[in-house]
Amino acid sequence: MKAELPKWAFAIAERISDEWAGKNDFSEDAVVLKNSLYALLLESPEACEQLIGTGIIEENYFEPLT
């Protein structure tokens, strides 16, 4: 997981910030939210792992579609 942490952290941060209700009205704040979440998830691999396989991000998010 350690090697894959940055890609998962970025995907989770991007997903959450993209789904944030205020994104359209406060697009600059959505970027701040994404960057903050990414930094926090990098610092907490356990928290990042807990989100994988939830409604936030699917466990097969990076698997190619067939």
LUMLUMDREN-2810 file (N, C-alpha, C; in Angstrom, 1 decimal):
<atoms>
<atom><aa>M</aa><ch>A</ch><at>N</at><xx>0.8</xx><yy>-1.2</yy><zz>0.0</zz></atom>
<atom><aa>M</aa><ch>A</ch><at>CA</at><xx>0.0</xx><yy>0.0</yy><zz>0.0</zz></atom>
<atom><aa>M</aa><ch>A</ch><at>C</at><xx>0.9</xx><yy>1.3</yy><zz>0.0</zz></atom>
<atom><aa>K</aa><ch>A</ch><at>N</at><xx>2.0</xx><yy>1.2</yy><zz>0.7</zz></atom>
<atom><aa>K</aa><ch>A</ch><at>CA</at><xx>2.8</xx><yy>2.4</yy><zz>0.8</zz></atom>
<atom><aa>K</aa><ch>A</ch><at>C</at><xx>3.2</xx><yy>3.0</yy><zz>-0.6</zz></atom>
<atom><aa>A</aa><ch>A</ch><at>N</at><xx>3.5</xx><yy>2.2</yy><zz>-1.5</zz></atom>
<atom><aa>A</aa><ch>A</ch><at>CA</at><xx>3.9</xx><yy>2.7</yy><zz>-2.9</zz></atom>
<atom><aa>A</aa><ch>A</ch><at>C</at><xx>2.7</xx><yy>3.2</yy><zz>-3.6</zz></atom>
<atom><aa>E</aa><ch>A</ch><at>N</at><xx>1.5</xx><yy>2.7</yy><zz>-3.3</zz></atom>
<atom><aa>E</aa><ch>A</ch><at>CA</at><xx>0.3</xx><yy>3.2</yy><zz>-4.0</zz></atom>
<atom><aa>E</aa><ch>A</ch><at>C</at><xx>-0.4</xx><yy>4.3</yy><zz>-3.2</zz></atom>
<atom><aa>L</aa><ch>A</ch><at>N</at><xx>0.1</xx><yy>4.6</yy><zz>-2.0</zz></atom>
<atom><aa>L</aa><ch>A</ch><at>CA</at><xx>-0.6</xx><yy>5.6</yy><zz>-1.2</zz></atom>
<atom><aa>L</aa><ch>A</ch><at>C</at><xx>-0.9</xx><yy>7.0</yy><zz>-1.9</zz></atom>
<atom><aa>P</aa><ch>A</ch><at>N</at><xx>0.1</xx><yy>7.5</yy><zz>-2.6</zz></atom>
<atom><aa>P</aa><ch>A</ch><at>CA</at><xx>-0.1</xx><yy>8.8</yy><zz>-3.3</zz></atom>
<atom><aa>P</aa><ch>A</ch><at>C</at><xx>-1.3</xx><yy>8.8</yy><zz>-4.3</zz></atom>
<atom><aa>K</aa><ch>A</ch><at>N</at><xx>-1.3</xx><yy>7.7</yy><zz>-5.1</zz></atom>
<atom><aa>K</aa><ch>A</ch><at>CA</at><xx>-2.4</xx><yy>7.7</yy><zz>-6.1</zz></atom>
<atom><aa>K</aa><ch>A</ch><at>C</at><xx>-3.8</xx><yy>7.5</yy><zz>-5.5</zz></atom>
<atom><aa>W</aa><ch>A</ch><at>N</at><xx>-3.8</xx><yy>6.7</yy><zz>-4.4</zz></atom>
<atom><aa>W</aa><ch>A</ch><at>CA</at><xx>-5.1</xx><yy>6.5</yy><zz>-3.7</zz></atom>
<atom><aa>W</aa><ch>A</ch><at>C</at><xx>-5.5</xx><yy>7.8</yy><zz>-3.0</zz></atom>
<atom><aa>A</aa><ch>A</ch><at>N</at><xx>-4.6</xx><yy>8.4</yy><zz>-2.3</zz></atom>
<atom><aa>A</aa><ch>A</ch><at>CA</at><xx>-4.8</xx><yy>9.7</yy><zz>-1.6</zz></atom>
<atom><aa>A</aa><ch>A</ch><at>C</at><xx>-5.3</xx><yy>10.7</yy><zz>-2.6</zz></atom>
<atom><aa>F</aa><ch>A</ch><at>N</at><xx>-4.7</xx><yy>10.9</yy><zz>-3.7</zz></atom>
<atom><aa>F</aa><ch>A</ch><at>CA</at><xx>-5.1</xx><yy>11.9</yy><zz>-4.7</zz></atom>
<atom><aa>F</aa><ch>A</ch><at>C</at><xx>-6.5</xx><yy>11.5</yy><zz>-5.2</zz></atom>
<atom><aa>A</aa><ch>A</ch><at>N</at><xx>-6.8</xx><yy>10.3</yy><zz>-5.6</zz></atom>
<atom><aa>A</aa><ch>A</ch><at>CA</at><xx>-8.1</xx><yy>9.9</yy><zz>-6.1</zz></atom>
<atom><aa>A</aa><ch>A</ch><at>C</at><xx>-9.2</xx><yy>10.2</yy><zz>-5.1</zz></atom>
<atom><aa>I</aa><ch>A</ch><at>N</at><xx>-8.9</xx><yy>9.8</yy><zz>-3.8</zz></atom>
<atom><aa>I</aa><ch>A</ch><at>CA</at><xx>-9.9</xx><yy>10.0</yy><zz>-2.8</zz></atom>
<atom><aa>I</aa><ch>A</ch><at>C</at><xx>-10.2</xx><yy>11.5</yy><zz>-2.6</zz></atom>
<atom><aa>A</aa><ch>A</ch><at>N</at><xx>-9.1</xx><yy>12.3</yy><zz>-2.5</zz></atom>
<atom><aa>A</aa><ch>A</ch><at>CA</at><xx>-9.2</xx><yy>13.7</yy><zz>-2.3</zz></atom>
<atom><aa>A</aa><ch>A</ch><at>C</at><xx>-10.0</xx><yy>14.4</yy><zz>-3.5</zz></atom>
<atom><aa>E</aa><ch>A</ch><at>N</at><xx>-9.7</xx><yy>13.9</yy><zz>-4.7</zz></atom>
<atom><aa>E</aa><ch>A</ch><at>CA</at><xx>-10.3</xx><yy>14.5</yy><zz>-5.9</zz></atom>
<atom><aa>E</aa><ch>A</ch><at>C</at><xx>-11.8</xx><yy>14.1</yy><zz>-5.9</zz></atom>
<atom><aa>R</aa><ch>A</ch><at>N</at><xx>-12.1</xx><yy>12.9</yy><zz>-5.5</zz></atom>
<atom><aa>R</aa><ch>A</ch><at>CA</at><xx>-13.5</xx><yy>12.4</yy><zz>-5.5</zz></atom>
<atom><aa>R</aa><ch>A</ch><at>C</at><xx>-14.3</xx><yy>13.2</yy><zz>-4.5</zz></atom>
<atom><aa>I</aa><ch>A</ch><at>N</at><xx>-13.8</xx><yy>13.4</yy><zz>-3.3</zz></atom>
<atom><aa>I</aa><ch>A</ch><at>CA</at><xx>-14.5</xx><yy>14.1</yy><zz>-2.2</zz></atom>
<atom><aa>I</aa><ch>A</ch><at>C</at><xx>-14.7</xx><yy>15.6</yy><zz>-2.6</zz></atom>
<atom><aa>S</aa><ch>A</ch><at>N</at><xx>-13.7</xx><yy>16.2</yy><zz>-3.0</zz></atom>
<atom><aa>S</aa><ch>A</ch><at>CA</at><xx>-13.8</xx><yy>17.6</yy><zz>-3.4</zz></atom>
<atom><aa>S</aa><ch>A</ch><at>C</at><xx>-14.7</xx><yy>17.8</yy><zz>-4.6</zz></atom>
<atom><aa>D</aa><ch>A</ch><at>N</at><xx>-14.7</xx><yy>16.9</yy><zz>-5.5</zz></atom>
<atom><aa>D</aa><ch>A</ch><at>CA</at><xx>-15.6</xx><yy>17.0</yy><zz>-6.7</zz></atom>
<atom><aa>D</aa><ch>A</ch><at>C</at><xx>-17.1</xx><yy>16.8</yy><zz>-6.3</zz></atom>
<atom><aa>E</aa><ch>A</ch><at>N</at><xx>-17.3</xx><yy>16.0</yy><zz>-5.3</zz></atom>
<atom><aa>E</aa><ch>A</ch><at>CA</at><xx>-18.7</xx><yy>15.8</yy><zz>-4.8</zz></atom>
<atom><aa>E</aa><ch>A</ch><at>C</at><xx>-19.2</xx><yy>16.8</yy><zz>-3.8</zz></atom>
<atom><aa>W</aa><ch>A</ch><at>N</at><xx>-18.3</xx><yy>17.7</yy><zz>-3.3</zz></atom>
<atom><aa>W</aa><ch>A</ch><at>CA</at><xx>-18.7</xx><yy>18.7</yy><zz>-2.3</zz></atom>
<atom><aa>W</aa><ch>A</ch><at>C</at><xx>-19.8</xx><yy>19.6</yy><zz>-2.9</zz></atom>
<atom><aa>A</aa><ch>A</ch><at>N</at><xx>-20.8</xx><yy>19.8</yy><zz>-2.2</zz></atom>
<atom><aa>A</aa><ch>A</ch><at>CA</at><xx>-22.0</xx><yy>20.6</yy><zz>-2.6</zz></atom>
<atom><aa>A</aa><ch>A</ch><at>C</at><xx>-21.6</xx><yy>22.1</yy><zz>-3.0</zz></atom>
<atom><aa>G</aa><ch>A</ch><at>N</at><xx>-20.6</xx><yy>22.6</yy><zz>-2.4</zz></atom>
<atom><aa>G</aa><ch>A</ch><at>CA</at><xx>-20.2</xx><yy>24.0</yy><zz>-2.6</zz></atom>
<atom><aa>G</aa><ch>A</ch><at>C</at><xx>-19.2</xx><yy>24.2</yy><zz>-3.8</zz></atom>
<atom><aa>K</aa><ch>A</ch><at>N</at><xx>-18.9</xx><yy>23.1</yy><zz>-4.5</zz></atom>
<atom><aa>K</aa><ch>A</ch><at>CA</at><xx>-17.9</xx><yy>23.2</yy><zz>-5.5</zz></atom>
<atom><aa>K</aa><ch>A</ch><at>C</at><xx>-18.2</xx><yy>24.2</yy><zz>-6.6</zz></atom>
<atom><aa>N</aa><ch>A</ch><at>N</at><xx>-19.4</xx><yy>24.3</yy><zz>-7.1</zz></atom>
<atom><aa>N</aa><ch>A</ch><at>CA</at><xx>-19.8</xx><yy>25.2</yy><zz>-8.1</zz></atom>
<atom><aa>N</aa><ch>A</ch><at>C</at><xx>-19.7</xx><yy>26.6</yy><zz>-7.7</zz></atom>
<atom><aa>D</aa><ch>A</ch><at>N</at><xx>-20.1</xx><yy>26.9</yy><zz>-6.5</zz></atom>
<atom><aa>D</aa><ch>A</ch><at>CA</at><xx>-20.1</xx><yy>28.3</yy><zz>-6.1</zz></atom>
<atom><aa>D</aa><ch>A</ch><at>C</at><xx>-18.8</xx><yy>28.8</yy><zz>-5.6</zz></atom>
<atom><aa>F</aa><ch>A</ch><at>N</at><xx>-18.0</xx><yy>27.8</yy><zz>-5.1</zz></atom>
<atom><aa>F</aa><ch>A</ch><at>CA</at><xx>-16.6</xx><yy>28.1</yy><zz>-4.5</zz></atom>
<atom><aa>F</aa><ch>A</ch><at>C</at><xx>-15.6</xx><yy>27.2</yy><zz>-5.1</zz></atom>
<atom><aa>S</aa><ch>A</ch><at>N</at><xx>-15.3</xx><yy>27.4</yy><zz>-6.4</zz></atom>
<atom><aa>S</aa><ch>A</ch><at>CA</at><xx>-14.4</xx><yy>26.5</yy><zz>-7.1</zz></atom>
<atom><aa>S</aa><ch>A</ch><at>C</at><xx>-13.0</xx><yy>26.5</yy><zz>-6.5</zz></atom>
<atom><aa>E</aa><ch>A</ch><at>N</at><xx>-12.6</xx><yy>27.7</yy><zz>-6.1</zz></atom>
<atom><aa>E</aa><ch>A</ch><at>CA</at><xx>-11.2</xx><yy>27.9</yy><zz>-5.5</zz></atom>
<atom><aa>E</aa><ch>A</ch><at>C</at><xx>-11.1</xx><yy>27.1</yy><zz>-4.2</zz></atom>
<atom><aa>D</aa><ch>A</ch><at>N</at><xx>-12.2</xx><yy>27.2</yy><zz>-3.4</zz></atom>
<atom><aa>D</aa><ch>A</ch><at>CA</at><xx>-12.2</xx><yy>26.4</yy><zz>-2.2</zz></atom>
<atom><aa>D</aa><ch>A</ch><at>C</at><xx>-12.2</xx><yy>24.9</yy><zz>-2.4</zz></atom>
<atom><aa>A</aa><ch>A</ch><at>N</at><xx>-12.8</xx><yy>24.5</yy><zz>-3.5</zz></atom>
<atom><aa>A</aa><ch>A</ch><at>CA</at><xx>-12.8</xx><yy>23.0</yy><zz>-3.8</zz></atom>
<atom><aa>A</aa><ch>A</ch><at>C</at><xx>-11.3</xx><yy>22.6</yy><zz>-4.0</zz></atom>
<atom><aa>V</aa><ch>A</ch><at>N</at><xx>-10.5</xx><yy>23.4</yy><zz>-4.6</zz></atom>
<atom><aa>V</aa><ch>A</ch><at>CA</at><xx>-9.1</xx><yy>23.1</yy><zz>-4.9</zz></atom>
<atom><aa>V</aa><ch>A</ch><at>C</at><xx>-8.4</xx><yy>23.1</yy><zz>-3.5</zz></atom>
<atom><aa>V</aa><ch>A</ch><at>N</at><xx>-8.7</xx><yy>24.0</yy><zz>-2.6</zz></atom>
<atom><aa>V</aa><ch>A</ch><at>CA</at><xx>-8.1</xx><yy>24.0</yy><zz>-1.3</zz></atom>
<atom><aa>V</aa><ch>A</ch><at>C</at><xx>-8.5</xx><yy>22.7</yy><zz>-0.6</zz></atom>
<atom><aa>L</aa><ch>A</ch><at>N</at><xx>-9.8</xx><yy>22.4</yy><zz>-0.6</zz></atom>
<atom><aa>L</aa><ch>A</ch><at>CA</at><xx>-10.2</xx><yy>21.1</yy><zz>0.0</zz></atom>
<atom><aa>L</aa><ch>A</ch><at>C</at><xx>-9.5</xx><yy>19.9</yy><zz>-0.5</zz></atom>
<atom><aa>K</aa><ch>A</ch><at>N</at><xx>-9.4</xx><yy>19.8</yy><zz>-1.8</zz></atom>
<atom><aa>K</aa><ch>A</ch><at>CA</at><xx>-8.7</xx><yy>18.7</yy><zz>-2.5</zz></atom>
<atom><aa>K</aa><ch>A</ch><at>C</at><xx>-7.2</xx><yy>18.6</yy><zz>-2.0</zz></atom>
<atom><aa>N</aa><ch>A</ch><at>N</at><xx>-6.5</xx><yy>19.7</yy><zz>-2.0</zz></atom>
<atom><aa>N</aa><ch>A</ch><at>CA</at><xx>-5.1</xx><yy>19.7</yy><zz>-1.6</zz></atom>
<atom><aa>N</aa><ch>A</ch><at>C</at><xx>-5.0</xx><yy>19.4</yy><zz>-0.1</zz></atom>
<atom><aa>S</aa><ch>A</ch><at>N</at><xx>-5.9</xx><yy>19.9</yy><zz>0.7</zz></atom>
<atom><aa>S</aa><ch>A</ch><at>CA</at><xx>-5.8</xx><yy>19.6</yy><zz>2.1</zz></atom>
<atom><aa>S</aa><ch>A</ch><at>C</at><xx>-6.1</xx><yy>18.1</yy><zz>2.4</zz></atom>
<atom><aa>L</aa><ch>A</ch><at>N</at><xx>-7.1</xx><yy>17.6</yy><zz>1.8</zz></atom>
<atom><aa>L</aa><ch>A</ch><at>CA</at><xx>-7.4</xx><yy>16.2</yy><zz>2.0</zz></atom>
<atom><aa>L</aa><ch>A</ch><at>C</at><xx>-6.3</xx><yy>15.3</yy><zz>1.5</zz></atom>
<atom><aa>Y</aa><ch>A</ch><at>N</at><xx>-5.7</xx><yy>15.6</yy><zz>0.4</zz></atom>
<atom><aa>Y</aa><ch>A</ch><at>CA</at><xx>-4.5</xx><yy>14.9</yy><zz>-0.1</zz></atom>
<atom><aa>Y</aa><ch>A</ch><at>C</at><xx>-3.4</xx><yy>14.8</yy><zz>0.9</zz></atom>
<atom><aa>A</aa><ch>A</ch><at>N</at><xx>-3.0</xx><yy>16.0</yy><zz>1.4</zz></atom>
<atom><aa>A</aa><ch>A</ch><at>CA</at><xx>-2.0</xx><yy>16.1</yy><zz>2.4</zz></atom>
<atom><aa>A</aa><ch>A</ch><at>C</at><xx>-2.3</xx><yy>15.3</yy><zz>3.6</zz></atom>
<atom><aa>L</aa><ch>A</ch><at>N</at><xx>-3.5</xx><yy>15.4</yy><zz>4.1</zz></atom>
<atom><aa>L</aa><ch>A</ch><at>CA</at><xx>-3.9</xx><yy>14.6</yy><zz>5.3</zz></atom>
<atom><aa>L</aa><ch>A</ch><at>C</at><xx>-3.9</xx><yy>13.1</yy><zz>5.1</zz></atom>
<atom><aa>L</aa><ch>A</ch><at>N</at><xx>-4.3</xx><yy>12.7</yy><zz>3.9</zz></atom>
<atom><aa>L</aa><ch>A</ch><at>CA</at><xx>-4.4</xx><yy>11.3</yy><zz>3.6</zz></atom>
<atom><aa>L</aa><ch>A</ch><at>C</at><xx>-2.9</xx><yy>10.7</yy><zz>3.5</zz></atom>
<atom><aa>L</aa><ch>A</ch><at>N</at><xx>-2.0</xx><yy>11.5</yy><zz>2.9</zz></atom>
<atom><aa>L</aa><ch>A</ch><at>CA</at><xx>-0.7</xx><yy>11.1</yy><zz>2.8</zz></atom>
<atom><aa>L</aa><ch>A</ch><at>C</at><xx>0.0</xx><yy>10.9</yy><zz>4.2</zz></atom>
<atom><aa>E</aa><ch>A</ch><at>N</at><xx>-0.4</xx><yy>11.7</yy><zz>5.1</zz></atom>
<atom><aa>E</aa><ch>A</ch><at>CA</at><xx>0.1</xx><yy>11.6</yy><zz>6.5</zz></atom>
<atom><aa>E</aa><ch>A</ch><at>C</at><xx>-0.6</xx><yy>10.5</yy><zz>7.3</zz></atom>
<atom><aa>S</aa><ch>A</ch><at>N</at><xx>-1.7</xx><yy>10.0</yy><zz>6.8</zz></atom>
<atom><aa>S</aa><ch>A</ch><at>CA</at><xx>-2.4</xx><yy>8.9</yy><zz>7.6</zz></atom>
<atom><aa>S</aa><ch>A</ch><at>C</at><xx>-2.8</xx><yy>7.8</yy><zz>6.6</zz></atom>
<atom><aa>P</aa><ch>A</ch><at>N</at><xx>-1.8</xx><yy>6.9</yy><zz>6.3</zz></atom>
<atom><aa>P</aa><ch>A</ch><at>CA</at><xx>-2.1</xx><yy>5.8</yy><zz>5.5</zz></atom>
<atom><aa>P</aa><ch>A</ch><at>C</at><xx>-3.3</xx><yy>4.9</yy><zz>6.0</zz></atom>
<atom><aa>E</aa><ch>A</ch><at>N</at><xx>-3.5</xx><yy>4.8</yy><zz>7.3</zz></atom>
<atom><aa>E</aa><ch>A</ch><at>CA</at><xx>-4.6</xx><yy>4.0</yy><zz>7.8</zz></atom>
<atom><aa>E</aa><ch>A</ch><at>C</at><xx>-5.9</xx><yy>4.6</yy><zz>7.4</zz></atom>
<atom><aa>A</aa><ch>A</ch><at>N</at><xx>-6.0</xx><yy>5.9</yy><zz>7.5</zz></atom>
<atom><aa>A</aa><ch>A</ch><at>CA</at><xx>-7.3</xx><yy>6.6</yy><zz>7.2</zz></atom>
<atom><aa>A</aa><ch>A</ch><at>C</at><xx>-7.5</xx><yy>6.4</yy><zz>5.7</zz></atom>
<atom><aa>C</aa><ch>A</ch><at>N</at><xx>-6.5</xx><yy>6.5</yy><zz>4.9</zz></atom>
<atom><aa>C</aa><ch>A</ch><at>CA</at><xx>-6.7</xx><yy>6.3</yy><zz>3.4</zz></atom>
<atom><aa>C</aa><ch>A</ch><at>C</at><xx>-7.2</xx><yy>4.9</yy><zz>3.1</zz></atom>
<atom><aa>E</aa><ch>A</ch><at>N</at><xx>-6.5</xx><yy>3.9</yy><zz>3.8</zz></atom>
<atom><aa>E</aa><ch>A</ch><at>CA</at><xx>-7.0</xx><yy>2.5</yy><zz>3.5</zz></atom>
<atom><aa>E</aa><ch>A</ch><at>C</at><xx>-8.4</xx><yy>2.3</yy><zz>4.0</zz></atom>
<atom><aa>Q</aa><ch>A</ch><at>N</at><xx>-8.8</xx><yy>2.9</yy><zz>5.0</zz></atom>
<atom><aa>Q</aa><ch>A</ch><at>CA</at><xx>-10.2</xx><yy>2.7</yy><zz>5.5</zz></atom>
<atom><aa>Q</aa><ch>A</ch><at>C</at><xx>-11.2</xx><yy>3.2</yy><zz>4.5</zz></atom>
<atom><aa>L</aa><ch>A</ch><at>N</at><xx>-10.9</xx><yy>4.2</yy><zz>3.7</zz></atom>
<atom><aa>L</aa><ch>A</ch><at>CA</at><xx>-11.8</xx><yy>4.7</yy><zz>2.7</zz></atom>
<atom><aa>L</aa><ch>A</ch><at>C</at><xx>-11.9</xx><yy>3.9</yy><zz>1.5</zz></atom>
<atom><aa>I</aa><ch>A</ch><at>N</at><xx>-10.9</xx><yy>3.1</yy><zz>1.2</zz></atom>
<atom><aa>I</aa><ch>A</ch><at>CA</at><xx>-10.9</xx><yy>2.3</yy><zz>0.0</zz></atom>
<atom><aa>I</aa><ch>A</ch><at>C</at><xx>-11.9</xx><yy>1.1</yy><zz>0.2</zz></atom>
<atom><aa>G</aa><ch>A</ch><at>N</at><xx>-12.8</xx><yy>1.0</yy><zz>-0.8</zz></atom>
<atom><aa>G</aa><ch>A</ch><at>CA</at><xx>-13.8</xx><yy>0.0</yy><zz>-0.8</zz></atom>
<atom><aa>G</aa><ch>A</ch><at>C</at><xx>-15.1</xx><yy>0.4</yy><zz>-0.1</zz></atom>
<atom><aa>T</aa><ch>A</ch><at>N</at><xx>-15.2</xx><yy>1.8</yy><zz>0.0</zz></atom>
<atom><aa>T</aa><ch>A</ch><at>CA</at><xx>-16.4</xx><yy>2.3</yy><zz>0.6</zz></atom>
<atom><aa>T</aa><ch>A</ch><at>C</at><xx>-17.2</xx><yy>3.1</yy><zz>-0.5</zz></atom>
<atom><aa>G</aa><ch>A</ch><at>N</at><xx>-18.2</xx><yy>3.8</yy><zz>-0.1</zz></atom>
<atom><aa>G</aa><ch>A</ch><at>CA</at><xx>-19.0</xx><yy>4.6</yy><zz>-1.0</zz></atom>
<atom><aa>G</aa><ch>A</ch><at>C</at><xx>-18.1</xx><yy>5.8</yy><zz>-1.5</zz></atom>
<atom><aa>I</aa><ch>A</ch><at>N</at><xx>-17.0</xx><yy>6.1</yy><zz>-0.9</zz></atom>
<atom><aa>I</aa><ch>A</ch><at>CA</at><xx>-16.1</xx><yy>7.2</yy><zz>-1.3</zz></atom>
<atom><aa>I</aa><ch>A</ch><at>C</at><xx>-15.4</xx><yy>6.8</yy><zz>-2.6</zz></atom>
<atom><aa>I</aa><ch>A</ch><at>N</at><xx>-14.8</xx><yy>5.6</yy><zz>-2.5</zz></atom>
<atom><aa>I</aa><ch>A</ch><at>CA</at><xx>-14.0</xx><yy>5.1</yy><zz>-3.7</zz></atom>
<atom><aa>I</aa><ch>A</ch><at>C</at><xx>-14.0</xx><yy>3.6</yy><zz>-3.7</zz></atom>
<atom><aa>E</aa><ch>A</ch><at>N</at><xx>-14.2</xx><yy>3.0</yy><zz>-4.9</zz></atom>
<atom><aa>E</aa><ch>A</ch><at>CA</at><xx>-14.3</xx><yy>1.6</yy><zz>-5.0</zz></atom>
<atom><aa>E</aa><ch>A</ch><at>C</at><xx>-13.0</xx><yy>1.0</yy><zz>-4.9</zz></atom>
<atom><aa>E</aa><ch>A</ch><at>N</at><xx>-12.9</xx><yy>-0.3</yy><zz>-4.4</zz></atom>
<atom><aa>E</aa><ch>A</ch><at>CA</at><xx>-11.7</xx><yy>-1.0</yy><zz>-4.3</zz></atom>
<atom><aa>E</aa><ch>A</ch><at>C</at><xx>-11.0</xx><yy>-1.3</yy><zz>-5.7</zz></atom>
<atom><aa>N</aa><ch>A</ch><at>N</at><xx>-11.8</xx><yy>-1.4</yy><zz>-6.7</zz></atom>
<atom><aa>N</aa><ch>A</ch><at>CA</at><xx>-11.3</xx><yy>-1.6</yy><zz>-8.1</zz></atom>
<atom><aa>N</aa><ch>A</ch><at>C</at><xx>-11.2</xx><yy>-0.4</yy><zz>-8.9</zz></atom>
<atom><aa>Y</aa><ch>A</ch><at>N</at><xx>-11.1</xx><yy>0.8</yy><zz>-8.2</zz></atom>
<atom><aa>Y</aa><ch>A</ch><at>CA</at><xx>-11.0</xx><yy>2.1</yy><zz>-8.9</zz></atom>
<atom><aa>Y</aa><ch>A</ch><at>C</at><xx>-10.0</xx><yy>2.2</yy><zz>-10.0</zz></atom>
<atom><aa>F</aa><ch>A</ch><at>N</at><xx>-8.8</xx><yy>1.5</yy><zz>-9.8</zz></atom>
<atom><aa>F</aa><ch>A</ch><at>CA</at><xx>-7.7</xx><yy>1.6</yy><zz>-10.8</zz></atom>
<atom><aa>F</aa><ch>A</ch><at>C</at><xx>-7.6</xx><yy>0.4</yy><zz>-11.7</zz></atom>
<atom><aa>E</aa><ch>A</ch><at>N</at><xx>-8.5</xx><yy>-0.5</yy><zz>-11.6</zz></atom>
<atom><aa>E</aa><ch>A</ch><at>CA</at><xx>-8.5</xx><yy>-1.7</yy><zz>-12.5</zz></atom>
<atom><aa>E</aa><ch>A</ch><at>C</at><xx>-9.1</xx><yy>-1.2</yy><zz>-13.8</zz></atom>
<atom><aa>P</aa><ch>A</ch><at>N</at><xx>-8.5</xx><yy>-1.7</yy><zz>-14.9</zz></atom>
<atom><aa>P</aa><ch>A</ch><at>CA</at><xx>-9.1</xx><yy>-1.3</yy><zz>-16.2</zz></atom>
<atom><aa>P</aa><ch>A</ch><at>C</at><xx>-10.4</xx><yy>-2.0</yy><zz>-16.5</zz></atom>
<atom><aa>L</aa><ch>A</ch><at>N</at><xx>-11.3</xx><yy>-1.3</yy><zz>-17.2</zz></atom>
<atom><aa>L</aa><ch>A</ch><at>CA</at><xx>-12.6</xx><yy>-1.8</yy><zz>-17.5</zz></atom>
<atom><aa>L</aa><ch>A</ch><at>C</at><xx>-12.4</xx><yy>-2.8</yy><zz>-18.7</zz></atom>
<atom><aa>T</aa><ch>A</ch><at>N</at><xx>-13.2</xx><yy>-3.9</yy><zz>-18.6</zz></atom>
<atom><aa>T</aa><ch>A</ch><at>CA</at><xx>-13.1</xx><yy>-4.9</yy><zz>-19.7</zz></atom>
<atom><aa>T</aa><ch>A</ch><at>C</at><xx>-14.3</xx><yy>-5.0</yy><zz>-20.5</zz></atom>
</atoms>
